[in-house]
Amino acid sequence: MSAKRGKRSGRDGRLKAIARLADRLGGARLCYGEPIRDGGRTIVPVARVRAAGGGGWGTGEPRGGGGGGGGTLDARPVGFIEIGAAGARFEAIEDPRAQRTLRMLTAAAVTAATTLAGVRAARGALRAGRTGRRLLGRGG
């Protein structure tokens, strides 16, 4: 077997192993947790799962080497399904980061609006000829 063929079969083996891993990780198993039974009801945890990855291999170097790859897997709880005698229902879990982001955006908008109003008032006062202490309302 040539050295080139040996490298290719090793690389193919790694790619097949990655594909097998992706198959095992995929599907609904990642989105729904193991059911929890409590009395007459069953709770099924639900998560949002995102995966991304990439890789590359190159032979542009004189030695004929190169390669790399990486990926990420992100899972966040979004709620649960409650199954009981009355039927099934989904209950969402609020994301505290989303609420914090909304509060920060609201505060930034209020700050920007008051700053803009102050700048406009100052420009109007300057155009009317009020400057210095008179601009601040302290006489002068």
TORVEX-25958 format. One record per residue: residue number from 1; x, y, z of N, C-alpha, C, O in turn; residue in three letters. Coordinates in steps of 0.02 Angstrom, whole numbers, plus 32768, in hexadecimal, padded with zeros to 4 digits. Layout:
<sites>
 num neast nnorth  nup caeast canorth caup ceast cnorth  cup oeast onorth  oup residuo
 NUM     X      Y    Z      X       Y    Z     X      Y    Z     X      Y    Z     ALA
...
</sites>
This chain:
<sites>
 num neast nnorth  nup caeast canorth caup ceast cnorth  cup oeast onorth  oup residuo
   1  802B   7FC5 8000   8000    8000 8000  802D   803E 8000  805E   8040 8025     MET
   2  801C   806F 7FD7   8044    80AC 7FD3  8037   80D8 8010  8004   80D1 8032     SER
   3  8065   8106 801C   805D    8135 8054  8021   8161 804A  7FFD   8173 8079     ALA
   4  8016   8174 800A   7FDC    819F 7FFB  7F9B   817B 800A  7F6D   8198 8026     LYS
   5  7F97   813C 7FF7   7F5B    8114 8003  7F50   810B 804F  7F17   810C 8065     ARG
   6  7F86   8102 8075   7F81    80FA 80BE  7F65   8139 80DF  7F3C   8134 810C     GLY
   7  7F7C   8173 80C8   7F62    81B2 80E3  7F18   81BA 80D4  7EF1   81CF 80FE     LYS
   8  7F05   81A8 8096   7EC0    81B0 8082  7E93   8181 80AA  7E5D   8197 80C0     ARG
   9  7EA7   8143 80B4   7E7C    8115 80DA  7E76   8129 8123  7E42   811F 8142     SER
  10  7EAC   8147 8140   7EA8    8160 8185  7E78   819A 818B  7E52   819F 81BB     GLY
  11  7E7B   81C6 8159   7E4E    8200 8158  7E06   81E8 814E  7DD9   8201 816F     ARG
  12  7DFB   81B9 8121   7DB8    819E 8116  7D9D   817E 8155  7D61   8184 8164     ASP
  13  7DC7   815C 817A   7DB2    813D 81B9  7D9C   8171 81EC  7D6A   8168 820F     GLY
  14  7DC1   81A8 81F0   7DAF    81DE 821E  7D6D   81FE 8209  7D42   820C 8233     ARG
  15  7D64   8208 81C8   7D25    8226 81B0  7CEA   81F8 81BE  7CB4   820F 81D1     LEU
  16  7CF4   81B7 81B6   7CBE    8187 81C4  7CAE   8187 820F  7C73   8181 8222     LYS
  17  7CE1   818D 8239   7CD5    818F 8282  7CAE   81CE 8295  7C82   81CB 82BF     ALA
  18  7CBF   8206 8276   7C9B    8244 8283  7C52   823E 826C  7C25   8254 828E     ILE
  19  7C48   821F 8232   7C04    8216 8218  7BDB   81E9 8247  7BA0   81F6 8253     ALA
  20  7BFA   81B4 8261   7BD7    8188 8291  7BC5   81AE 82D0  7B8E   81A5 82EB     ARG
  21  7BF2   81D8 82E9   7BE4    8200 8325  7BAA   8230 8318  7B7D   8236 8341     LEU
  22  7BAA   8251 82DE   7B74    8280 82CD  7B32   825B 82C9  7AFF   8275 82DF     ALA
  23  7B32   821E 82AE   7AF4    81F7 82AA  7AD9   81E6 82F0  7A9D   81E9 82FC     ASP
  24  7B07   81D5 831E   7AF2    81C4 8362  7AD7   8201 8387  7AAA   81FA 83B0     ARG
  25  7AF3   823B 8379   7ADE    8278 839C  7AA0   8297 837E  7A7E   82BE 83A0     LEU
  26  7A90   8287 8341   7A59    82A9 831E  7A15   8293 8333  7A0C   8262 8358     GLY
  27  79E4   82B8 831B   799E    82A5 8324  7981   82BD 8365  799D   82E7 8388     GLY
  28  7947   82A2 8375   791F    82B8 83AE  7940   82A8 83F1  792D   82C6 8423     ALA
  29  796F   827A 83F3   798E    826A 8434  79AF   82A7 8453  79B2   82AC 8491     ARG
  30  79C8   82D4 842A   79E8    830F 8446  79B6   8344 845D  79C6   836D 8488     LEU
  31  797B   8343 8441   794A    8378 8450  791E   8367 848C  7906   8395 84AE     CYS
  32  7912   8329 8498   78E6    8314 84CE  790C   82E9 84FF  792E   82B9 84EC     TYR
  33  7906   82FB 8540   7929    82D5 8574  7902   8296 8587  78CC   8289 856E     GLY
  34  791F   8270 85B3   78FE    8233 85CC  78BF   8247 85F2  78C1   8275 861B     GLU
  35  7888   8224 85E5   784A    8234 860A  7851   8228 8655  7873   81F9 866A     PRO
  36  7833   8253 867C   7833    824E 86C5  77EC   823F 86DA  77BE   8267 86CC     ILE
  37  77E1   8208 86FC   779E    81F5 8712  7795   8207 875C  77BF   81F7 8786     ARG
  38  775D   8229 876A   774E    823E 87AE  7703   8234 87B8  76DB   825A 879F     ASP
  39  76F2   8200 87DE   76AB    81F1 87E9  7689   81E1 87A7  769E   81B4 8783     GLY
  40  7654   8205 8798   762E    81F8 875B  7642   8224 8721  761D   8228 86F0     GLY
  41  767A   8245 8725   768E    8270 86ED  76D6   8261 86D8  76FE   8244 86FE     ARG
  42  76E6   8275 869B   7729    826C 867F  7741   82B0 8667  771C   82D4 8645     THR
  43  777F   82C0 8677   779E    82FF 8662  77D6   82ED 8631  7801   82C3 8640     ILE
  44  77D5   830F 85F7   7809    8304 85C4  782E   8347 85BA  7810   8376 85A0     VAL
  45  786E   834C 85CE   7893    838A 85C3  789E   8396 8578  78A9   8367 8551     PRO
  46  789B   83D6 8564   78A5    83E9 851E  78DD   841C 851A  78DE   844C 8541     VAL
  47  790A   8412 84EB   7943    8440 84E3  7949   8455 849A  7935   8431 846C     ALA
  48  7964   8491 8490   7975    84A8 844D  79BF   8495 8443  79E9   84A7 846C     ARG
  49  79CD   8473 840E   7A11    845B 8401  7A29   8477 83BF  7A06   8472 838C     VAL
  50  7A65   8493 83C0   7A85    84AB 8382  7ACA   848C 837D  7AEE   8488 83AE     ARG
  51  7ADB   8477 8341   7B1D    845A 8335  7B39   8479 82F5  7B15   8486 82C5     ALA
  52  7B79   8484 82F6   7B9B    849E 82BB  7BE2   8483 82B9  7BFF   8476 82EE     ALA
  53  7BFC   847A 827F   7C3F    8461 827A  7C5B   846B 8234  7C37   847D 8206     GLY
  54  7C99   845F 822F   7CB9    8465 81EE  7CFF   8448 81F1  7D19   843A 8227     GLY
  55  7D1B   843F 81B9   7D5E    8423 81B6  7D7C   842E 8172  7D5B   8444 8143     GLY
  56  7DBA   841E 816E   7DDD    8425 812F  7E1B   83FC 812E  7E35   83E8 8162     GLY
  57  7E33   83EF 80F3   7E70    83C9 80EB  7E93   83E5 80AE  7E73   83F2 807B     TRP
  58  7ED2   83ED 80B2   7EF5    840A 8079  7F36   83E7 806C  7F54   83C9 8099     GLY
  59  7F4D   83EC 802F   7F8E    83D0 801C  7FB6   8404 7FF6  7FE2   83F2 7FCE     THR
  60  7FA9   8443 8002   7FCB    8479 7FDF  8013   8482 7FF5  803A   84A1 7FD0     GLY
  61  8026   846A 802E   806A    8471 8047  8099   8440 8022  8083   840C 800B     GLU
  62  80D8   8452 801E   8108    8424 7FFD  810A   83DF 801E  8117   83AD 7FFC     PRO
  63  80FE   83DB 805F   8100    839B 8081  80BF   8373 807A  80BC   8339 808B     ARG
  64  808B   8394 805F   804C    8370 8053  8021   8367 8091  7FFB   8337 8094     GLY
  65  8026   8392 80C2   7FFF    838A 80FF  7FCB   83C1 8108  7FC2   83EB 80DC     GLY
  66  7FAA   83BE 8140   7F79    83F1 8150  7F38   83D2 8164  7F2A   8398 8157     GLY
  67  7F10   83FA 8183   7ECE    83E2 8196  7EB7   8403 81D6  7EDE   8421 81FA     GLY
  68  7E78   83FD 81E2   7E5D    841A 821F  7E12   8416 821F  7DF2   8405 81ED     GLY
  69  7DF6   8425 8257   7DAE    8424 825D  7D99   843A 82A2  7DC2   8443 82CF     GLY
  70  7D59   8442 82AA   7D3F    8456 82EB  7CF4   8457 82E8  7CD5   844F 82B4     GLY
  71  7CD7   845F 8322   7C8F    8461 8324  7C77   8477 8369  7C9E   847F 8398     GLY
  72  7C36   8480 836D   7C18    8493 83AB  7BD3   8473 83B2  7BB1   8466 8380     THR
  73  7BBF   8468 83EE   7B7D    844D 83FD  7B62   8476 8437  7B81   847C 846B     LEU
  74  7B27   8493 842D   7B09    84BF 845F  7AC3   84A7 846F  7A9A   84A0 8441     ASP
  75  7AB3   849B 84AE   7A70    8484 84C2  7A58   84B1 84FA  7A7C   84BE 852A     ALA
  76  7A1A   84C8 84F4   79FB    84F3 8527  79B5   84DA 8535  7990   84CA 8507     ARG
  77  79A3   84D6 8574   795E    84C1 8584  792C   84F5 856E  7936   8531 8577     PRO
  78  78F6   84DE 854F   78C2    850D 8539  787F   84FF 855B  7852   8529 8558     VAL
  79  7877   84C6 857A   7838    84B6 859A  7831   846C 85AA  7862   8447 85AB     GLY
  80  77F3   8458 85B6   77E7    8411 85C3  77A0   8400 85AC  7775   842B 85A7     PHE
  81  7796   83C1 859F   7754    83A7 858D  773A   8381 85C9  775B   8354 85E3     ILE
  82  76FF   8393 85DF   76DF    8370 8617  76A7   8345 85FA  767A   835E 85D9     GLU
  83  76AB   8305 8608   7678    82D6 85EF  7654   82B9 862C  7674   829C 8658     ILE
  84  7613   82C1 862E   75EB    82A8 8666  75A7   8290 8650  759B   8288 8614     GLY
  85  757C   8284 8680   7539    826B 8671  7511   829D 8647  74E7   8289 861F     ALA
  86  751E   82DD 8650   74F9    8311 862C  7515   831C 85E5  74F7   8341 85BE     ALA
  87  754C   82FD 85D4   756A    8305 8592  75B2   831B 8598  75D2   8311 85CC     GLY
  88  75CC   8339 8563   7611    8350 8561  7613   839B 8555  75E9   83B6 8531     ALA
  89  7644   83BD 8574   764D    8404 8569  7697   8415 856B  76BE   83F4 858E     ARG
  90  76AA   8449 8546   76EE    8460 8546  76F2   849E 8571  76C9   84CB 856B     PHE
  91  7723   84A1 859D   772E    84DB 85C9  7774   84F6 85B9  77A6   84D4 85C2     GLU
  92  7775   8535 85A2   77B5    8555 8591  77DA   856B 85CF  77BB   857D 8602     ALA
  93  781C   856A 85CC   7847    8584 8601  7864   85C5 85E6  7886   85C5 85B2     ILE
  94  7859   85FC 8609   7872    863D 85F3  78BE   863E 85F8  78DB   8623 8627     GLU
  95  78DE   865B 85C6   7926    8662 85C5  7939   86A3 85E8  7929   86D9 85CF     ASP
  96  795A   86A1 8622   796A    86DE 8646  7998   870C 861E  7997   8749 8628     PRO
  97  79C1   86F0 85F2   79ED    871A 85C9  79C5   8745 8599  79D8   877F 858C     ARG
  98  798E   872A 857E   7964    8752 8550  7945   878C 8575  7941   87C3 855A     ALA
  99  792E   8781 85B2   7910    87B7 85DA  7945   87EC 85EB  7937   8828 85E8     GLN
 100  7980   87D6 85FC   79B7    8805 860C  79C9   882E 85CF  79D4   886B 85D4     ARG
 101  79CC   880F 8595   79DB    8833 8557  79A6   8867 8548  79B5   889F 8534     THR
 102  7966   8855 8552   792F    8883 8546  7935   88C0 8575  792B   88F9 855F     LEU
 103  7945   88B4 85B4   794D    88EB 85E4  7987   8919 85CF  7981   8956 85D4     ARG
 104  79BF   88FB 85B9   79F8    8924 85A4  79E8   894D 8566  79FB   8987 8562     MET
 105  79C4   892F 8536   79B2    8954 84FA  7982   898D 850B  7987   89C3 84EE     LEU
 106  7954   8981 8539   7925    89B6 854E  794B   89EF 856F  793E   8A29 8560     THR
 107  7979   89DF 859B   79A1    8A13 85BD  79CB   8A3A 858B  79D1   8A77 8591     ALA
 108  79E7   8A18 8559   7A0F    8A3B 8526  79E3   8A69 84FD  79F8   8AA1 84EC     ALA
 109  79A7   8A53 84EC   797A    8A7D 84C5  7965   8ABB 84EC  7962   8AF2 84D0     ALA
 110  7956   8AB3 852C   7943    8AED 8556  797E   8B1D 855C  7974   8B5A 8557     VAL
 111  79BA   8B02 8566   79F5    8B2D 856B  7A00   8B54 852A  7A0D   8B90 852C     THR
 112  79FA   8B32 84F1   7A03    8B53 84B1  79CE   8B89 84A6  79DD   8BC0 848D     ALA
 113  7990   8B7A 84B8   795A    8BAB 84AF  7964   8BE9 84DA  795B   8C21 84C1     ALA
 114  7978   8BE0 8519   7982    8C1B 8544  79C0   8C42 852F  79C0   8C80 8534     THR
 115  79F3   8C20 8517   7A2F    8C43 84FF  7A1D   8C6C 84C1  7A31   8CA6 84BC     THR
 116  79F8   8C4F 8493   79E3    8C73 8457  79B8   8CB0 8468  79BF   8CE5 844B     LEU
 117  798A   8CA6 8498   795F    8CDE 84AD  798A   8D16 84CC  797D   8D51 84BF     ALA
 118  79BB   8D05 84F3   79E7    8D37 8512  7A10   8D5C 84DE  7A18   8D99 84E3     GLY
 119  7A29   8D38 84AC   7A51    8D58 8477  7A25   8D88 844F  7A3A   8DBF 843F     VAL
 120  79E8   8D72 843F   79BA    8D9D 8419  79A8   8DDC 8441  79A5   8E13 8425     ARG
 121  799D   8DD4 8482   798D    8E0F 84AC  79C7   8E3F 84AF  79BE   8E7B 84AC     ALA
 122  7A04   8E24 84B5   7A3F    8E4F 84B8  7A49   8E74 8476  7A5B   8EAF 8477     ALA
 123  7A3F   8E52 843E   7A46    8E73 83FD  7A12   8EAB 83F5  7A21   8EE2 83DD     ARG
 124  79D5   8E9D 840A   79A0    8ED0 8406  79B1   8F0C 8431  79A5   8F45 841D     GLY
 125  79CD   8F00 846C   79DF    8F38 8499  7A18   8F60 847B  7A18   8F9E 8480     ALA
 126  7A48   8F3F 845D   7A80    8F63 843E  7A68   8F8D 8403  7A80   8FC5 83F9     LEU
 127  7A39   8F72 83DD   7A1F    8F98 83A4  79F8   8FD6 83BD  79F6   9009 839B     ARG
 128  79D9   8FD0 83F7   79B2    9008 8412  79DF   903C 8434  79C7   9070 844B     ALA
 129  7A20   902D 8438   7A4F    905D 8454  7A5E   9053 849D  7A82   907B 84BA     GLY
 130  7A44   901F 84BC   7A54    9013 8502  7A94   8FEA 8506  7A99   8FB7 84E4     ARG
 131  7AC4   9000 852D   7B02    8FDC 8533  7B17   8FDA 857C  7AF9   8FFC 85A7     THR
 132  7B48   8FB2 858B   7B65    8FAF 85CD  7B33   8FA2 8604  7B0D   8F72 8601     GLY
 133  7B33   8FCE 8637   7B08    8FC5 8672  7ABE   8FCA 865F  7A94   8FA9 867C     ARG
 134  7AAF   8FF4 862E   7A69    8FFB 8619  7A50   8FBA 85FA  7A15   8FA9 8601     ARG
 135  7A7B   8F95 85D8   7A68    8F56 85BA  7A55   8F24 85EF  7A27   8EFC 85E5     LEU
 136  7A76   8F27 8628   7A67    8EF9 865F  7A2E   8F12 868B  7A1A   8EF0 86BA     LEU
 137  7A13   8F4E 867C   79DB    8F69 86A2  79F0   8F8A 86E2  79C8   8F8F 8711     GLY
 138  7A30   8FA1 86E7   7A49    8FBF 8725  7A53   900A 871E  7A79   9028 8743     ARG
 139  7A31   9028 86F0   7A38    9071 86E8  7A76   9083 86C4  7A95   9059 86A4     GLY
 140  7A8A   90C1 86C8   7AC9    90CF 86AC  7AD7   910A 868A  7B0F   9114 8672     GLY
</sites>
